[in-house]
Amino acid sequence: MTLLTQAILAGLVLVCLFLASLPARANTGDPGIKRREWSQQRRLDQGVASGQLAPREFDFLQRQQVRIRMAEAAAKADGRLTRAERFGLHQLLNQSSRDIYRLRHNRRRLG
């Protein structure tokens, strides 16, 4: 085998390995989940700044956000985010969003 043939063969092997890893890599992210997590964190920060959330309410909601991030990490641990895992994460985010609204609008004010 000539040096040129070996280089071409090595390049083909690398391309095949890269292409084989694409499906697993492409399915691990869900921008909708990240966007919702960011939005909910922003809502929490706004609630604290405006006095709509008491410290205990904020702590409860913050722990809930941590649990969602842990569930997301566990779901992505195998390199794939299945439809069922995505559905479960969105269910957790839905509940969290309802809790944020409920606690921000419970007519308790600080200050």
Beta strands, then each sheet from edge to edge (+ up, - down):
end
